[in-house]
Amino acid sequence: MMWTNDGPNLYWDSEKQHVVEEGDSRARWLLVAEGGQLPLEEAERYGLTADRKAAAAEKAKAAPENKLKQTPPADKAKG
């Protein structure tokens, strides 16, 4: 059974330890192009079978929340 990459090209980092998306500064070696396939076992081992779009949406949703939780710097001009 095969897994199909429906997103951007995926790359290994320079140590071939992590899979990163195209445009990531760590990208060094092409693992699978957009539309390309990998054996399902290999894709599972790299964590590619999880819904990456849902994970990206969750990450984007969490980013604004983190910004809201930050306290503004104290105004040193006030006495």
C-alpha positions, 0 to 999 in steps of 0.5 A: 500500500502506498501513501501519496503526498498531497502537500508541498515537497517534503525533504530530509534535514541535513542529518536525515533525521527529520522530515520538513516541508519545502521552504524550511531552512533545514531542507536538504534532501528531497524525500518525496515530491508533491504528488509522489508516493512512499510505501505506507509503512515508511510514511507512518514511520515519518509521521506523515499519515496524520492529517497534516492540514488539520495539524497546521490549522491547529498550530495557526489557531494556537498562535494568536492565543499565545499572543493574547496571553502575553502581557505587554511590557510595563510603561516605564514612563509612568511613575 
